[in-house]
């Protein structure tokens, strides 16, 4: 979707020792994706520490930043918020509804069924604005200073990704709150288009609003 808008993608993978840019001077925006590790694994996974240390560079640039799932949790930690498992040991794995807050109605036109795969959630950082809520993990989306956004769900999900995740992570489908593989595939067939349409619209607003703030 970003390529369709004329952007050239520069993929960096700190987990494979690929360096992150020293500044944002040569980049217009950044997306931090998810992963099976925890945002609290910085003592055991050096690349998590690398990402936590790098995010302030992106924030200080005031250029658009989007954190997805783990990316949102890393952003929340950098902003001083706690990331932790659900107090009752619940997970969100599969499609579950989220609803906009009053402040989030600009970005969410009513409730939306979105894909999740996580066992931890984030508290709302200080000075952040809560945009969407869920039943099991309350905080689902937030904004910070108008340019940085974090979402707990995976709007970028595809059927191919779901097939891989539910195969490699099959043992997690027995955890409390997880949908079965068949349930997830059925839900994806139902909700994929609406989720993709939401993402396309969000990206336009996210990049457009940030561009206006920088003028």
C-alpha positions as CSV (number, residue, x, y, z in Angstrom):
1,X,0.0,0.0,0.0
2,X,2.9,2.4,0.7
3,X,4.5,1.6,-2.6
4,X,1.2,2.4,-4.3
5,X,1.5,5.8,-2.7
6,X,4.9,6.3,-4.3
7,X,7.1,5.3,-1.3
8,X,10.3,3.3,-1.6
9,X,10.6,0.7,1.1
10,X,13.8,0.3,3.2
11,X,13.5,-2.8,5.3
12,X,15.8,-3.1,8.3
13,X,15.9,-6.2,10.6
14,X,17.8,-5.6,13.8
15,X,17.2,-9.3,14.8
16,X,19.6,-10.1,11.9
17,X,22.1,-7.5,12.9
18,X,21.0,-5.1,10.2
19,X,21.8,-1.5,11.3
20,X,19.1,1.1,11.8
21,X,19.5,4.5,10.3
22,X,21.5,7.0,12.5
23,X,18.9,9.7,11.6
24,X,15.6,10.0,9.9
25,X,17.0,12.6,7.4
26,X,16.7,10.2,4.4
27,X,13.4,8.6,5.4
28,X,9.8,10.0,5.4
29,X,8.2,7.6,7.9
30,X,8.8,4.4,9.9
31,X,6.7,1.3,10.5
32,X,7.8,-1.1,13.4
33,X,6.3,-4.5,12.9
34,X,5.4,-7.3,15.3
35,X,7.1,-10.5,16.4
36,X,6.8,-13.4,18.8
37,X,9.2,-11.9,21.4
38,X,8.3,-9.5,24.2
39,X,9.0,-5.8,24.4
40,X,10.5,-6.7,27.8
41,X,13.1,-9.0,26.4
42,X,15.8,-6.3,26.1
43,X,17.9,-8.1,28.7
44,X,18.1,-11.3,26.7
45,X,17.6,-10.2,23.1
46,X,20.0,-7.4,22.2
47,X,18.0,-6.3,19.2
48,X,15.0,-5.4,21.4
49,X,17.3,-3.1,23.3
50,X,18.5,-1.7,20.0
51,X,15.0,-0.9,18.9
52,X,14.0,0.6,22.2
53,X,17.1,2.9,22.0
54,X,16.4,3.8,18.4
55,X,12.7,4.8,18.7
56,X,13.5,8.2,20.3
57,X,15.4,9.1,17.1
58,X,12.2,8.6,15.1
59,X,10.1,10.4,17.7
60,X,12.5,13.4,17.8
61,X,12.3,13.7,14.0
62,X,8.5,14.2,14.4
63,X,8.1,12.1,11.2
64,X,5.3,9.6,11.0
65,X,5.8,6.4,13.1
66,X,3.5,3.4,13.2
67,X,4.0,0.6,15.7
68,X,2.1,-2.7,15.0
69,X,1.6,-5.2,17.9
70,X,5.1,-5.6,19.3
71,X,6.0,-2.3,17.6
72,X,3.2,-0.6,19.5
73,X,4.4,-2.2,22.8
74,X,8.0,-1.0,22.1
75,X,6.7,2.5,21.5
76,X,4.6,2.4,24.7
77,X,7.7,1.2,26.7
78,X,9.8,4.1,25.3
79,X,7.1,6.5,26.3
80,X,7.2,5.1,29.9
81,X,4.2,2.8,29.9
82,X,4.1,-0.8,31.2
83,X,3.9,-3.8,28.9
84,X,2.7,-7.0,30.6
85,X,0.6,-10.2,30.2
86,X,-3.1,-10.1,30.8
87,X,-3.8,-10.4,34.6
88,X,-6.0,-13.5,34.0
89,X,-3.6,-15.1,31.5
90,X,-5.8,-14.4,28.5
91,X,-4.6,-14.0,24.9
92,X,-6.0,-12.5,21.8
93,X,-5.3,-14.8,18.9
94,X,-7.7,-14.4,16.0
95,X,-10.3,-11.9,14.9
96,X,-11.8,-9.7,17.7
97,X,-13.8,-6.5,17.7
98,X,-12.4,-3.1,18.6
99,X,-14.4,0.1,19.1
100,X,-13.3,3.7,18.7
101,X,-13.1,6.1,21.6
102,X,-14.6,9.6,21.2
103,X,-11.1,10.8,20.2
104,X,-10.6,7.9,17.8
105,X,-13.7,8.5,15.6
106,X,-11.5,10.3,13.1
107,X,-9.7,7.0,12.5
108,X,-12.4,4.4,13.2
109,X,-15.9,4.6,11.7
110,X,-17.5,2.4,14.3
111,X,-16.5,-1.0,15.5
112,X,-14.0,-3.1,13.4
113,X,-13.1,-6.8,13.5
114,X,-9.3,-7.0,13.4
115,X,-6.7,-9.7,13.6
116,X,-4.6,-10.2,16.8
117,X,-1.8,-12.4,18.0
118,X,-0.5,-11.4,21.4
119,X,-0.3,-12.4,25.0
120,X,0.8,-9.0,26.3
121,X,-0.8,-5.6,26.2
122,X,0.3,-2.0,26.9
123,X,-0.8,0.7,29.3
124,X,-1.6,4.0,27.8
125,X,1.5,6.2,27.8
126,X,1.4,9.6,29.5
127,X,0.2,12.3,27.1
128,X,-0.9,9.7,24.6
129,X,-4.5,9.7,23.3
130,X,-6.5,6.4,23.3
131,X,-8.2,5.8,20.0
132,X,-9.7,2.3,20.2
133,X,-10.6,-0.2,22.9
134,X,-11.2,-3.9,23.1
135,X,-12.9,-6.2,25.6
136,X,-10.0,-8.4,26.7
137,X,-7.1,-6.0,26.2
138,X,-8.5,-2.5,26.7
139,X,-5.9,-0.4,25.0
140,X,-6.0,-1.2,21.3
141,X,-4.7,2.0,19.5
142,X,-3.2,5.3,20.6
143,X,-1.6,8.4,19.1
144,X,1.2,10.5,20.5
145,X,1.9,14.1,19.4
146,X,-0.2,13.6,16.3
147,X,2.5,11.7,14.3
148,X,3.3,8.5,16.3
149,X,0.6,5.7,16.4
150,X,0.5,2.3,18.0
151,X,-2.0,-0.4,17.3
152,X,-2.2,-3.7,19.2
153,X,-3.7,-5.6,16.2
154,X,-2.4,-6.6,12.8
155,X,-4.1,-4.7,10.0
156,X,-1.4,-5.9,7.6
157,X,-2.4,-9.6,7.9
158,X,-2.8,-11.7,4.8
159,X,-4.1,-15.3,4.4
160,X,-0.5,-16.4,3.6
161,X,0.7,-14.9,6.9
162,X,-2.1,-16.5,8.8
163,X,-1.3,-19.9,7.3
164,X,2.4,-19.5,8.4
165,X,1.6,-18.2,11.9
166,X,-1.0,-20.8,12.7
167,X,1.3,-23.6,11.5
168,X,4.5,-22.4,13.3
169,X,2.6,-21.3,16.4
170,X,0.0,-24.1,16.4
171,X,0.7,-24.8,20.1
172,X,-0.5,-21.3,21.0
173,X,-3.9,-22.0,19.6
174,X,-4.8,-23.9,22.8
175,X,-4.2,-20.8,25.0
176,X,-7.1,-19.1,26.7
177,X,-8.8,-16.7,24.3
178,X,-7.3,-18.2,21.1
179,X,-9.5,-19.0,18.2
180,X,-8.9,-22.3,16.3
181,X,-7.1,-22.2,12.9
182,X,-10.5,-22.9,11.1
183,X,-12.2,-20.1,13.0
184,X,-9.4,-17.7,12.1
185,X,-9.5,-18.6,8.4
186,X,-13.3,-18.2,8.3
187,X,-13.2,-14.8,10.0
188,X,-10.4,-13.7,7.6
189,X,-12.6,-14.5,4.6
190,X,-15.4,-12.4,6.2
191,X,-13.4,-9.4,7.6
192,X,-10.3,-9.2,5.3
193,X,-11.7,-6.6,3.0
194,X,-12.9,-4.2,5.7
195,X,-9.6,-4.5,7.5
196,X,-7.6,-3.8,4.4
197,X,-9.9,-0.8,3.5
198,X,-9.4,0.6,7.0
199,X,-5.6,0.3,6.7
200,X,-5.5,2.0,3.3
201,X,-7.6,4.9,4.7
202,X,-5.5,5.1,7.9
203,X,-2.2,5.3,6.0
204,X,-3.5,8.2,4.0
205,X,-4.6,10.1,7.1
206,X,-1.4,9.2,9.1
207,X,1.0,10.3,6.4
208,X,-1.1,13.3,5.3
209,X,-1.7,14.7,8.8
210,X,2.0,14.3,9.7
211,X,3.0,16.2,6.5
212,X,0.7,19.1,7.5
213,X,2.2,19.2,11.0
214,X,5.7,19.4,9.6
215,X,4.9,22.5,7.4
